Amino acid sequence: RLSGTRMSALSSRLGARAVAAARSSLRLRGGGGGGHHHEQPQFSEPTGFFMGQPPRPKGVRRQRESWEIPYYGTFFLTFCLFSAGLMWKPETSLDAWARDQLALKEMEKK
């Protein structure tokens, strides 16, 4: 069994190790300080153009980014799947149940 002073010394040593390990992992990941916090932020002068891009000359098409086609395709397919799912979902309202029950009773009478 450890005495009180020995236990506190052991816990402080383990705490110091944990703090040192956290500091070293932050340094490895780039979050532990350094000179980048004191650098001046880069500032781009306003150009007066939307998104900083000048208008294209007539007849010149915009170059698409590599992510645009898969992004738009995925968006369209997702929209189609959700639309189909909502269109064919089962009707679970109380009114629909009552309508079905009324139709069943009328069929039994005939």
C-alpha atoms as one frame of an Amber mdcrd trajectory, in Angstrom:
protein
   0.000   0.000   0.000   1.257   3.496  -0.839   1.398   6.282   1.699  -0.310
   9.638   1.039   2.871  11.542   0.081   4.089   8.742  -2.102   0.702   8.507
  -3.821   0.610  12.254  -4.536   4.158  12.150  -5.913   3.223   9.239  -8.172
   0.043  10.940  -9.407   1.872  14.206 -10.086   4.530  12.311 -12.025   1.843
  10.533 -14.080   0.064  13.858 -14.626   3.273  15.445 -15.854   3.808  12.559
 -18.241   0.278  12.905 -19.607   0.747  16.649 -20.121   4.073  16.084 -21.857
   2.552  13.409 -24.109  -0.328  15.711 -25.011   2.060  18.541 -25.823   4.211
  16.346 -28.019   1.187  14.980 -29.898  -0.090  18.520 -30.446   3.281  19.508
 -31.834   3.243  16.504 -34.172  -0.238  17.381 -35.410   0.530  21.049 -35.834
  -1.719  22.343 -33.077   0.817  22.987 -30.372   1.902  26.531 -31.003   4.770
  27.740 -33.061   5.161  30.987 -34.940   2.152  30.642 -37.217  -0.175  32.279
 -34.683   1.673  35.574 -34.867   1.890  35.883 -38.642  -0.186  38.488 -40.381
  -3.240  37.065 -42.171  -3.073  37.215 -45.927  -5.371  39.797 -47.448  -6.497
  39.836 -51.046  -7.365  43.244 -52.396 -10.946  43.452 -53.630 -11.132  43.243
 -57.398 -14.764  44.256 -57.798 -15.575  40.978 -59.548 -17.839  38.231 -58.232
 -15.699  35.641 -56.438 -12.632  37.568 -57.600 -12.939  36.257 -61.161 -13.152
  38.689 -64.061 -15.931  38.108 -66.617 -15.097  35.728 -69.446 -14.946  36.943
 -73.026 -17.890  36.103 -75.276 -17.854  32.530 -76.547 -15.513  31.195 -73.827
 -17.074  28.566 -71.587 -16.275  28.186 -67.921 -13.946  25.319 -67.067 -15.631
  22.873 -64.698 -13.907  21.691 -61.568 -13.194  17.965 -61.243 -15.687  17.538
 -58.378 -18.682  19.172 -60.089 -19.969  16.313 -62.286 -19.931  13.640 -59.517
 -21.454  16.121 -57.071 -24.336  17.094 -59.345 -24.896  13.472 -60.390 -25.065
  12.322 -56.777 -27.418  15.175 -55.929 -29.744  14.275 -58.812 -29.792  10.529
 -58.021 -30.457  11.219 -54.345 -33.318  13.528 -55.282 -34.804  10.833 -57.549
 -34.529   8.123 -54.877 -36.148  10.273 -52.207 -38.916  11.339 -54.585 -39.681
   7.735 -55.511 -39.590   6.688 -51.871 -42.011   9.420 -50.869 -44.287   8.689
 -53.800 -44.634   4.974 -52.976 -44.591   5.164 -49.192 -47.464   3.381 -47.476
 -50.367   5.540 -46.384 -50.634   5.198 -42.619 -53.032   7.984 -41.708 -56.153
   7.415 -39.642 -58.311   8.640 -42.506 -56.881   6.016 -44.853 -57.539   3.254
 -42.317 -61.133   4.432 -41.822 -61.662   4.610 -45.599 -60.381   1.043 -45.980
 -62.607  -0.201 -43.171 -65.648   1.483 -44.703 -64.864  -0.076 -48.076 -64.538
  -3.521 -46.442 -67.885  -3.163 -44.674 -69.596  -2.083 -47.898 -68.130  -5.081
 -49.737 -69.395  -7.430 -46.997 -72.923  -6.015 -47.378 -73.015  -6.837 -51.085
